[in-house]
Amino acid sequence: MSLTSSIKQSGSGIAALYRRYAEWLVSITWKRFIVLSLLLLIVTGMLSSLPPFNWDLATRTTRVPASRSVDITVDDNGVRIKPKRKGSQAPEITIDEHGVRIKRAGDPASGKPLQEIIVDEHGVQMRSDPQAPPPAPPSAKHEAAGVAGEITQELAQEIRREVIDAIGEMGDEERVVHVRLGNYMPQLAFLFILLSTAIKIAYAGRVKAEAKAAEAQEVAEAESLKRQVTEARMAAMQAQVEPHFLFNTLASIDHLIEVDPVRASRMQKNLIALLRASMPAMREKATNLGRELEVVRPYLEILKVRMEERLQPQVNVPEGLYSADFPPMMLQSLVENAIKHGLEPKAEGGSLSVSAEVAHGKLHVGVADTGVGFARAATAGTGTGLSNIRERLKLIYGDAAELRIAPNAPTGTRVTIVVPYKAT
């Protein structure tokens, strides 16, 4: 199998899966969709902490900003470190060109005074009262010697550099990150829910459009069916009462009145019965098998008088099936086709039988003749009549009905209409 064929098959499978999922989304309510979405988030959250989803796929080290409880400002004037929280006992540190100043706020509740430590070129000075006089000049160095010793300007600068370096190191800290499949499951579930929501909204509009199109198609098919039924009724009416048929029948009656009054009377009665049964059938939308036989029987009797021994008709339909639903004018069309294209072209004629039975919940109505066979006569038509019957059956019953054409033994053709059995 080529790569292109594999890709096409995979694409077809994915498209079919997408259509099924979209149809399922449209079929459920929004309430159920929300409940299922919440359950999905809960389940993915639980599974993310269970094996194998909590196994490490990879481990990496990253640097993240260090957490601080103070504000650090570094600019041209130096470094200033202040506590973020108001009332904090953390010291405030200022480092500039003059040195280092450490200031701790006092606590009136505990009686602790404000404390300040200054480290500059003069040494280290400590003050507990901000109102105290400034530190002693360099001549009083012996008074500060016991507190700090000999701290030079170079030491103050070094302290400043060390603090700045320490602050720089505090900027980031290393953290070990464990990459696990479960880390991404809740996010993937949420993304899947968003995509499903979009599909549900988009496909719902498409389904509505398809439903409207299907409804319009059904209306068009119904109109087509009505037109075909009307055309079939008119064709049947024309075949039954056309002037040529009437003239021949009346001429036969006129001839028989002189030579065989009994046959003439019988033929006249059959013509009256045919016209009486045909007129209502032209206006009815639904009928049953019994009413269709009321049209077929006198039609066969009239043709038997005209064809004499060349036509041997038989109607073998149980009376229990007379009430079965049957499409109008179809049986008449089958009988006409059998005589016109099967028996009349045959010099010696033959027999024609109409039968009906119920098998597997279906009504089988057949017309069999011993004529020349299907599509073998010189008068064979284009098959439009049978095609119309087949199309009408599909429009009325869908796939539940069919038209069967098969050879008849020993010669001729058998045409059978199969429809769902329903008695009225």
N, C-alpha and C positions, 0 to 999 in steps of 0.2 A: 504494500500500500504506500502511495507516494505521500510526501509531507503535505502537499496541498490538500489532498483528500482528507488527511487526518485533521488538518486545521479546519476544513469545512465541516466535518462531522462534529468536531468539538464546538465550533460556533453554533451549529444547529442545536446541539444538546444544551448549551448554555442559554440560547434563546428560548427553547421550550421550557427549561426550568424557570427562567425569568417570568414567562407568561403564566405558568402555573402558580408561582408565588404571588404575582400581582393579582391574579384572579382570586386567590385565597384572601389576600389583604382586603380586596374590595368586598368580599362576601361577609366579612366579620364587621361588627359594629365598632365605633370609636371607643366605647366603654371597654369592650373586650380587648381592643388593641392597647389601651393604656394599662390595663391590668397585666397583660402579657409583657409589656415593656418593663414595668416595675419588677415583675418576677425575674426577667432576664438580668436586670441590674443587680438584684439581690443574689442570684445564683452565681453570676460572674464574680461578684465581690467575695463570695464564700470560696469559690474554686481557686481564686488567685492566691490564697494562703495555704492551699493543699498541694501535695505532690501530684503530678510532676511540675505544676505551674510555679511552685516556689523554688525550684532548683535553679542554681546560678548558671546562666548561659555564658556570662563573661563578667569580669571584674576590672574596674578602671579607677584611677585616682584623679581627682579634680580639685581645684582650688576655688574656695568660696569665700565671700567676705566674712570676716570674723564678727561675732556678735559683740557689741559694745554697749556699756551703760553710760558712756560719756560722749560729749561732743568734742571733736578734735578739729581745730582750725590751724592750717599751716599757710602762711602768706609771707610777704616781704617784711612784715613787722615781727615775725617770729612764730612761735607755736603757743596756742592757747588750748588748754584742756579744762573743760567744765563739765560737771555732772548734769545728766539730762533731767533727773528727777528733782523736783523742788523739795527742799528740806533735807537733801541727802547729806550725809556726813563725809562724803568723799571730798578730797581737797581739790581746790582749783589751782592749776599750775600754769604759770606764764614763763616762757623762755624767749628772751629777746637779746638784743645787743648789750643790754645792761647786766644780764645774768639770768638767774633762775629765781622765781618767786613762787613759793608754795603757801597757799592760804586756805585755812580750814575754818569754816563758819562755826560760830559758837552755838551752844544749845541753852537757851534761857531756862528751859524746864529743869535741866540737870545742873545748871549753874556753871557750865563750861564756857570759858571766855573764847573770843576769837583768837586764833593763833596764826602767826605768819612767820615764815622762814625765808630769808633772803640770802642768796648766794651770789656774790659779785666779786669784783676785783679787790674789794676791801676785806673779803672773808665771808663768814657766816654770821648772820645776825638773827635773833629770834625776838619776836614781839608778841605780847598777849593783849595789848591795848592799842587799837588803831590811833588813839589820840596821843600816844606816847611820842616823845621827840624823836627825830631821825637818828639813825645810828651814829655812834661816835666817830669822829674823824680819825685819820690814820694815826695821829699822835696817841690815841687811846687804845692802841692795838693790844697792849698788855692786858686790858680788861676782857677782851674776847678770846685771848689765847687759851683760856681754860675750857672754852666751849667748843671751839672748832680747830684749834691748832693753826698751823700755817697752811691756809687754803689760798692759793694764788689765782690770778685771773685765768691762767692756763687750765687750772682744774675746773673752773666754772664753764669754760668753753668746752672742755672734754665731756662734762656732765650733760651739757646741752646737746652735743653730738650723739652721745649714747642714748639720750631720751628720744631724739629724732629717729635714730636707727631702730629703736625698740618699737616706736609707733609705726614705722614702715613695715616691720615684720608682723605687726598686728593687723595689717591691712587685709591679708588673706590667710586662710588656713587650709590645710589639706584634708580631704574627706574621701573615703573609699565608697564607691558606688557599685552596688551589685545589680547587674542587668539580669532580670528574670522575665519569663513569659507572662507571669501573673501581673506584673507591673502595668501592662498595657491592656489587660482584659476589660476593665471597666470603661476605659476610653473607647476601645473598639466596640463594645456593646452599645455605648451611647451613640457612636457614629452610625452603627447599624440601625439603631432606632430612628435616627434622623433620616437616613436614606429610605427606610421603610415608610416613614411618614410622607416623604416626597413622592414615592412610588404610588402609595395609596391615593393621594390627592390627584396625581396626574392620570393614573390609570382609571380612576373613577369617572373622570370626564370622557375618557376614551370609551369606556363601557357604555356610558349614556349615549354617546354618539352612535356607537354600533347598534345599541338597542333601537334608537330612532331609525337608523338605516334598515334594520331587520323588520321593523314595523312597517316602514314604507314599502319594503320588498314584499311583505305579506299582503299588503293592500294591493300592490300591483299584480301579484299572483292571483289574488282573489278576483280582481277585475278581469284578468286574463282568463281565469276559469269560467267566469260568467259569460265572457264573450265566446269561449269555445263551446260551452254548453248550448248557448243560443244558436251558434252556427251549426252545431250537431243536430239540434232540434229542427232548425230550418232545413238542413240537408235531409233529415229523415222525413220531414213533412213533404219536401219536394219529391223524394223517392216514392212516397206512399200515395200521394194525391196529385202527382204531376199529370198534365194533360195526356201524355203518351200512355201512361199507366192506366189512367181512367178510360181513355178511348179504347184501349185494347180490352180492358175488363168489360166495359159496356158492350163492345162489339161481340165479345164472347157470350155475354148474357143474351144479346139479341139473337145470335145464332142458335144457342141452346134452347131458347124458348120454342123454336120450331121443331128441333130434332130431339131434344131431351129436356122437357119443362122441369123435371125434378132437379136436374143438375143446374139448370139456369136459376131456379129458385134458391138453391143452396149457395150458388156463387153470389147472388144478389145479397143474401143475408150476410155472407162473409164480408162483402164490401161495406155494408152498413156497419157491421161490428168493427171493422178496421177503422173506418172514419170516426166512429163513436169513441173508440179507445185512443186514437191518435190525437184528437183535439185536446183533451185534458192533459195528456202527456207533454204537449208543447209548452204548457204553462206551469207545470209542477217543477219545483226545485229538488224534491226528493221523492223517491218511489220505492217500491219493493219488487221482488221477483215475480209475484203473482200478476201485478199490473203490467209488467213487461211481457209476460206470456200472453196477456189478453190482446196485445198488439201483434205478437209473433204468430199466434195460431191462425187468425183469419188471413194474414198475409200469406202463410204457407198454403192454406186451402185454395186461395185464389190462384196462386202460381201452380198448384197441382192440377187445377182444371185446365190451365193454359198449356202446361208441359205434359199433362197426362201421365203416361207410365214412365216418363223420363225422370220424374221426381217422386221419391218415396220418403216423405217426412215422418219423423218420429219425435215425440216430446216425452221424455222420461224424467219428469221432475216430481218428487214426492210432494203431496199437498202440505206436508208439515213445513216445507221450505218456502211456501208462497209468501209468508209474512217477513221473510228475511230482507234486510235492506240491500238495495242494489242500485248502482248509478243509472240514471235514466238514459234511454236511447242507445246504450252500448250493445245490448243483446240483439236489438234490431239490426244494428250495423254489422255485427258478425254474421247474421243470417243472410243479409243481402250480399256480403262479400263472398260467402260460401257458394251461393247460387250463381252470382254473376261471373265469378272468376274460377269456380271449380266445376259446377255441374253443367251450366249452359254450354260452355265450350266443348263438352264431351258429347259425342253423338248419341250414345246410349243413355246419357244421364247418369243417375245414381241415387244414392240415399243420403239423407241429411238428418242428423239426430241432435236434439238439444237435451242435455243432461245437467244435473246439479247434485252435489253432495257436500257434506261437511266433514273436514278432516283437520285435526289438530287446531281446532278453533278458527278455521278459515273456511269460507264458502267458495267452492269450486264450481263455476258455471262454464260448461264447454259446448262448443258447436263443432261437430265432426261431419265431414262429407267424404264421399268416395269418388271425387272428381279427378281432374287431371293433376292435381298437386299444387303446392304453393309456388307462385310466380312462374308457372310453366305454360299458362294459357296465353293465346295471342291477345286476349283482351285484358291481360294482367295490368293492373294499375301501378301507380308509383309508390304504394304503401303508405300514402298520407293518412288514409282512414285509420289504419292500425297505429300509426305513430301518434295521431291525435288521441286515440283511446289510451295509449300508454302514458302520454303526457297528462291527460285528465286524471288518470288513476294516481299518478304521482302527486299532483296538486291536491287531490282530495284526501288520500291516505298516506302520502309520503312513501316510506320504504315498506309499509305494511301490506301493500298490494302489488300485483304484477300481472303482466300479460305473457302467456306462454304460447309458443307456436311450435308444433311438432308434427311429423308425418303421421298419417293415419294408416292403419293396416286394413285391407291389403294395399289400398291406394288412397290418395286424397290427403287432406290436411285436417288437423285438430287444433283449434284455437281455444284456450281456456283463460278465463278471467278469474283471478284469485283475490278476494277481498276479505277483510275481517268479518266474521259472522256475528250479526246482531239482528235479533228478531224484534219487530215493532208490534 
